[in-house]
C-alpha cells in the first residue's frame, strides 16, 4: 500500500506541464476553435512524441500500455492546459481496437494512433449523441449495436463528408458532428460490444482526469487573480466570502483526485464512473467560483479564463452524464 | 501507486474480523449519550481491551498492537463493517493519548493510558468556554500556583462526554498578563469528581446530555497532571487539535459502512422512479470512497515521513459535511419513519449535525485552507 504517484510519474507530469506551458497552448486552442488545426496538429505530434497516446496502446502495436495511471497523470496536464482535439476519443479508439478478439483492425490502426500520425474520433453506445471534432479527425470509428450479438464496428477513414456540418459546442474548441452511417465494417459480434464497453471506461477515465486538470487550472488562475485584484483598498482575496468559496473549490478537487487514481488502479466501471462524477462536479464548481470571483472580466471570450470555463461545462455530459455515471456507481 | 495491502496486513484484517464476528453485540447498545448507554459502552471498551483491540495503534506496553496507520485504517474498516458500537472513549484515545505520546512523561503515560484503554476511566475534553470557542486563545479560566500543584477556577462549556465521564483535560490561563493571548496557558488533566467541580449536563437537540458545563472553584490539581511545561500549553494543545481534525477522529471505515447500509436501505425502500434520491445515494457512495482514498493518500505521505498540516482542515470540512448529507439522505429514504427518534439513523443524524461546529468550526477551517493551502492574504474574520 503506497497510494501516491512515484517519482517517475511526477516527472512525467512535470515534463508535460513544461512542454505545454512553452507551447503557448491558449493560442493553439483559439486557432482550433476557428478551424485552423495546424498548430493543434503540431502540438498533437509533440504529445505523441512524449508518449501520451502510446499509454493506451499495447506493446504489441507499438505502444507502451495499457497504463491507466500514467494516462490519468497525462490527462490531468492536458486538462490543466486546455489542450484541444479528440484526445479522449483517440484513447477510446485505442482501447476499443485493442479490446477486440481479432488483431486485424488493431494491427492496421493502432501503430499510427500511438505515434500521433492518426487522430481518431469515436462513437460508442452510451457515449453521447455527437462525435467530437469529427471535421478534423483522420478516422471515425463507430460502434452500432441493436443488441450485443449484432454489434458492428465501422470505420470511416476521412473527415471529409462528415455526416453533418459541425455544430458549435458551448466550448468553442469542441466541434460536434453526428455519427456516420455506413462505412467499412471492421468487426462484428459480441466481442465488439465488449470492446466498446471497455473503451467507454477508458474514455470516462480520461475525461475525469481532463476535468480535474481543468478545475485545477481554474482554481490556480482565480487564486492568482484575487491576490492582486484590489477593492476597498485591500486584495479581494482577503475577504472571507471569497476565501470560503475557494476553499470549497479546493476541497472538491482534492477529494476527486484520489478517486481518479483509485479508479485508474482498478478500472472497475463503478470506480471510474465515481471518479467522473466527482471530477466533473469539482471542475464545474471551480468554474462557477472562478467566474464569480473574476467578475465581468471572466465573462469575456477575450480573457483566457473562458477556455477552461466552457470546457468544464462541456465535459460534464461527455462520455456519460452525471445521472448515467451515478447509476453506474450503484450497479457496482 | 498501489492500494493493495501486504499479506501481513491482510492477516491482521482477518484476525480482527474473526474477533469482531465473535464479539460484536447482536443487539445495538443504547445511545452512549444516556447513563445506561454510557455504562454499556464502557463495558464494551473493557471487552475490546481484554483482547487488545481497544487501542490497536498504541504500543503493546500500553495495551495496543503497535499497528501503523495502514493497519489502523484496516482495523477501523473491519470494526464499522461489523456493525460494532461507537467509541465512548474516543475523546481520550484520539485527543489526549496522542498528546501524552508526544508531550507526556513516562510516569503520566503509565498512569493514564492503561485505564483509558480499558474504559475504566473515560475522558472528556474541556476546551471551550462561554466566551472562547473558535477563538480558543481568549479563554479566561485560571490555574493559580499553590503548594504542590495548581488551583483551577472558571467555567468550561460544550464539554463532550462530560455528563458521565470521569476525568477531563483542557487549557487554563496560568499567566494573566502576557503580551499575546496564546501565551501563559497551561495544559492540565483534572478529575471531574474532585471537590470544587460542578458538572451541569446540557441536553443536545434531542435532549440527551451529550455534553456539559463545568464550573470549577479552586479545584486542586497536582503538578503531575500538567502536560508539557507550565504556561507552554498552547503548542501542546495545537498538536492535539491537529489530531482531532486530521487522520484519527473520523475513520473512513465508519463512512464506508454507513454508505453500504444506505445502499441497502435504498434497495429495500426506494421508489425506482425517484432519480433525485438515487443520485444522493450514489453521492454518498462516492463520498465514502473519496474519503477512504484521500486518507490512504495521506497515510502514504505520513509513512514517507511527511507531516499532515493544514491538509487536516480539508479532511475536517469534508467529513463533517459528508456525514450530515449521508444521514439526511437516509432520513429522506425512510420517509415518515425518518422522524422517529432513537433509531440508528436518527441518532447518527443528530450526532452528525454537530460536526461542522466542533473541532474548530468549518468557517475557521476554510480560513486555514484559504490562507495556508491557497496562500490568500489574512483579513478580517
Boltz contact constraints between the chains, C-beta under 6 A:
constraints:
  - contact:
      token1: [A, 1]
      token2: [B, 5]
      max_distance: 6.0
  - contact:
      token1: [A, 1]
      token2: [B, 70]
      max_distance: 6.0
  - contact:
      token1: [A, 2]
      token2: [B, 2]
      max_distance: 6.0
  - contact:
      token1: [A, 2]
      token2: [B, 300]
      max_distance: 6.0
  - contact:
      token1: [A, 3]
      token2: [B, 3]
      max_distance: 6.0
  - contact:
      token1: [A, 3]
      token2: [B, 296]
      max_distance: 6.0
  - contact:
      token1: [A, 3]
      token2: [B, 297]
      max_distance: 6.0
  - contact:
      token1: [A, 3]
      token2: [B, 300]
      max_distance: 6.0
  - contact:
      token1: [A, 4]
      token2: [B, 300]
      max_distance: 6.0
  - contact:
      token1: [A, 5]
      token2: [B, 1]
      max_distance: 6.0
  - contact:
      token1: [A, 69]
      token2: [B, 1]
      max_distance: 6.0
  - contact:
      token1: [A, 223]
      token2: [B, 374]
      max_distance: 6.0
  - contact:
      token1: [A, 235]
      token2: [B, 377]
      max_distance: 6.0
  - contact:
      token1: [A, 237]
      token2: [B, 376]
      max_distance: 6.0
  - contact:
      token1: [A, 237]
      token2: [B, 377]
      max_distance: 6.0
  - contact:
      token1: [A, 238]
      token2: [B, 377]
      max_distance: 6.0
  - contact:
      token1: [A, 238]
      token2: [B, 379]
      max_distance: 6.0
  - contact:
      token1: [A, 243]
      token2: [B, 370]
      max_distance: 6.0
  - contact:
      token1: [A, 243]
      token2: [B, 376]
      max_distance: 6.0
  - contact:
      token1: [A, 244]
      token2: [B, 366]
      max_distance: 6.0
  - contact:
      token1: [A, 246]
      token2: [B, 370]
      max_distance: 6.0
  - contact:
      token1: [A, 246]
      token2: [B, 374]
      max_distance: 6.0
  - contact:
      token1: [A, 247]
      token2: [B, 366]
      max_distance: 6.0
  - contact:
      token1: [A, 247]
      token2: [B, 369]
      max_distance: 6.0
  - contact:
      token1: [A, 247]
      token2: [B, 370]
      max_distance: 6.0
  - contact:
      token1: [A, 251]
      token2: [B, 314]
      max_distance: 6.0
  - contact:
      token1: [A, 251]
      token2: [B, 317]
      max_distance: 6.0
  - contact:
      token1: [A, 251]
      token2: [B, 318]
      max_distance: 6.0
  - contact:
      token1: [A, 254]
      token2: [B, 314]
      max_distance: 6.0
  - contact:
      token1: [A, 255]
      token2: [B, 290]
      max_distance: 6.0
  - contact:
      token1: [A, 255]
      token2: [B, 294]
      max_distance: 6.0
  - contact:
      token1: [A, 255]
      token2: [B, 318]
      max_distance: 6.0
  - contact:
      token1: [A, 258]
      token2: [B, 293]
      max_distance: 6.0
  - contact:
      token1: [A, 258]
      token2: [B, 294]
      max_distance: 6.0
  - contact:
      token1: [A, 258]
      token2: [B, 297]
      max_distance: 6.0
  - contact:
      token1: [A, 259]
      token2: [B, 290]
      max_distance: 6.0
  - contact:
      token1: [A, 262]
      token2: [B, 293]
      max_distance: 6.0
  - contact:
      token1: [A, 265]
      token2: [B, 3]
      max_distance: 6.0
  - contact:
      token1: [A, 274]
      token2: [B, 286]
      max_distance: 6.0
  - contact:
      token1: [A, 277]
      token2: [B, 286]
      max_distance: 6.0
  - contact:
      token1: [A, 278]
      token2: [B, 286]
      max_distance: 6.0
  - contact:
      token1: [A, 326]
      token2: [B, 279]
      max_distance: 6.0
  - contact:
      token1: [A, 326]
      token2: [B, 282]
      max_distance: 6.0
  - contact:
      token1: [A, 329]
      token2: [B, 282]
      max_distance: 6.0
  - contact:
      token1: [A, 329]
      token2: [B, 285]
      max_distance: 6.0
  - contact:
      token1: [A, 330]
      token2: [B, 282]
      max_distance: 6.0
